Amino acid sequence: MRFFSKLKSVRPFLLVWSGQTVSLLGSRMTTFATMLWAWQITGQATTLSFLWFFIQVPQVLMSPFAGVIVDRWDRKTLMMVGDAISALSTVALLLLHLTGHLHIWHFYLTGAINAAFAQIQELAYSASVALMLPKSQYSRASSLEFLASYGSRILAPAAASLLYPVVGLVGIFAIDLATFVVAVSTVLTATIPQPIPSKAAQSEAGSALEIWHDMQFGFRYIFAIPPLRSFVLMAALFQFVHDLGDAVYAPMILARSGNDVALFGAVGVAAGMGGVTGSIIMTAWGGPKKRIHGVLLGIMGAGVSKTLLALGQSALVWLPTQFFASLNFPLMGSSEQTIWLFKVQPNIQGRVFAARWMMVQLASPVSFLIGGPLADWVLEPAMQPGGQLAPLLGHFFGTGSGAGMSVLYALTSIALVGIGLGGYAVSAIRQVETAVPDPM
């Protein structure tokens, strides 16, 4: 394959990518084990959705600061700091668990701290891709990032579901710490170029006014270009709707399967297999010539598959529909990321990508904040035998535990299809690639 034949030119990226992939595997195993631990203790969707809420809020609040930091400071150092903070948080949780003092709120607190630094780390990584690779490889690099993400979704649930009953949280935490060592080692070894700084960023600190100006820069840049503004707003709507459904995904599967941990892990593996398959296809193919088609068709494909998943009540439906839902995300995500890599020059990507990320993710904490309570206190009681919605929707979703969550998941999935169709209806989004010129 041409991409790998030019190994020398892509070696730094592959080295960093491999380390981040290993670290992601450990983090996902910890997340999976944490969800099982929290569900066993509380049995409520609200608890799990709040875990995601306390992760999302710090990321959103940190985003504008992260953009300034990434464009001003050494990106290699920032990536290592992010891994170090995650490792320290895991050590703290491990000690609390060993001494018998671990509570749900500890996960909220450490999740918030990790998220703030992870936002800087992830932004430093994504903004470095354009400097580590030629433009012709942007799409494949984005696909490899999805390959790492979904590859971990295969291995993490499978490994954690097998190991958790045997080694518990202690063993999972230990594995997570080992993966952090690998991640830091690869970043330390790799050569990560720095962009030519803007005049305002040439001083090490800069005045408060300069920093404030830099924090606003990404937002001004996006809003000054109407097609990019529309593109971001569509992505924000997608994220809100998607995460509203995602807030009840894990408890929905656990509730409808009678807390079958092995089955829950198998559905996660199916998601990972779909994502890996999609990533391999995108890596080999490079994506559609008009990448906006990849974005919009990926959104609609995921929405259709997720709707069918919500209607299912057994593994026979969940496994294939989750596979096909995840198959669409590399197409959608790598196409979107490639558009941004082409349209924004490298020395301002930190600030612009941070602003874009904040605008997209701003509604995500709200989704997780309301998703769990909406399911636990409104839809779940309404879908119990004799509930208000059971006579109308019980034929499609069944009744009992998990049925109300399935209703919410289906509604959000249908909305995703509508968002994809709406993107084609808006010319600024449909023509974003031709309407916005590539930087010189």
Steps between C-alpha positions, in 0.01 A plus 500: 500500500636839399436651843722247676765483225602856592573386854775752570277801439215367713705331777451776762124491451484120515713495816281751683184338365604156624571629852171688518321187377643290783413770755147524362457126547590527868275801553207327332545192717488724808188678370327169430585363845389826661159481330453143621602595855266801506207309350540215751489749786213728387314333210412845362558657158541837675819386672660399171387811315642718778838331455504631143364838609794561733738408219339723238465822704874550573585423138261767378622757751867423432468505121567872427797501742627176344507657154719786619728264694546262207590778255745662747672210678687186402244245386716200584527611863127563521423147381727350766347717772153376405611138534672572833187658651290200391750264660496694829119493505500124448748458787272707725197285412703184556608612847145599594370163386771306687420688822125452462421869454403507131163663422316608186588865554871415478446396139317827437792700642786312333303483177468879502873551566602249234262654248645848539855384427388245241345785303841667474669170417252401228508846346882498497491162328238589237668835421835321452370261232520766228869555582596132518344398168462627142153621400443193285495286816262709712197285424684174569643640823150589615390148409785352706385705798157342466667161463667556837174615657292211377777244538500582869123456500551141390776410744403712802147362563609145420806517725331694780191274508729196535747653745269709719334203677848358567727797576240768578573870483851452641612291204334728246664807656840326488461427129398861439816626672717275285346644182579854617870404516485383138327821387752731668793296365384526139434875523839552664672310216313657207591821321198732508551822298384834634314747274639842423334710773292807430640834613278504809621158601872568456539613858500222757211636699347799330290767662159428641352696211686287245386179668139622509527593132639155417218331692248680279694448179363156412140610548549812290668295229213250477221757518668713232463211251127415463547146358728402790256658744212295357718188498579542870139567596390181323770306683384650831142393435622151411701478823209611718261248350755218489608546862141521622459145373849397611415599858268198522682257270692301765216477756256413219704194396568396859137539605359314198752217532450440872839653587683256274854639512629259236225602256562868569866442420406312182291794378798724566719263299249514213525879508877477491498254211273730301725798571817309414346374176396853406843636592681238291275579204565873541875450543523296180250711305587848624137609509264651243627776274234733642548437868177670600321197358693285745389721789131513414458141380688381810259689726196353327643148492572511872150634571328220311708230668452645847123517447494127425720436806249682721217284370692181581465308823770234461857442386373380162405860423748695712818341363446561124336842542779622727753373246338695216446810715870517582596422140377848409699703753845474335342613173333794671777597741803465275323688220414784739849519650662499155287797392624699801863398450483625142318826575700625804871580491716308753620794713144593603350150518532484877276803555260428215463131586446590867224745409344247266517229768346726763212603275430138409529363853326784684164323502646157576507538881136608486418181310661283766351708781142457379524161324526282809233676710265518199531124461487410872219731606285549190537245223581190704187534722292581191614179329431266789196268466203730548709813441374793294707424189490120522174457302630724218866396476514166680439309177824642353724521807349258746441596861690472825856588592689673219198564276482870581870541428446327165233755412738788568779330305269449201379861498854635500605255227217606271603861561851416374355398165321835488824686571674328209216585263497856630871531421427428134222758504733780619721617212766650733557154648460305177756722322740565791800350318470723196373809682801516735839523325804305626756723679809596303 
